[in-house]
Amino acid sequence: MLSLKKELIIYIILFIISSLVFHNSVWFSHPIEQISALSSHGMPYHPFLYTFLIYLVLGIIRVVFTLIKKIFKRG
């Protein structure tokens, strides 16, 4: 269960960082309008989709590094 909490925290941090990076000018100038615009957006799920894609890429990188560490640990 601890691993699931860790992964959820990683996902939430990625969500917050990516939303600030992609929409930094709007978040810092009009944050309330940005939040209200999410409900009227044509694709309201797009932040979760993009965050999941980033999480997936980082997950693949983490798996590759773990496998490399295991290979060098044996030898």
Order of alpha helices (4+ residues) and beta strands (2+ residues): alpha-alpha-alpha-alpha
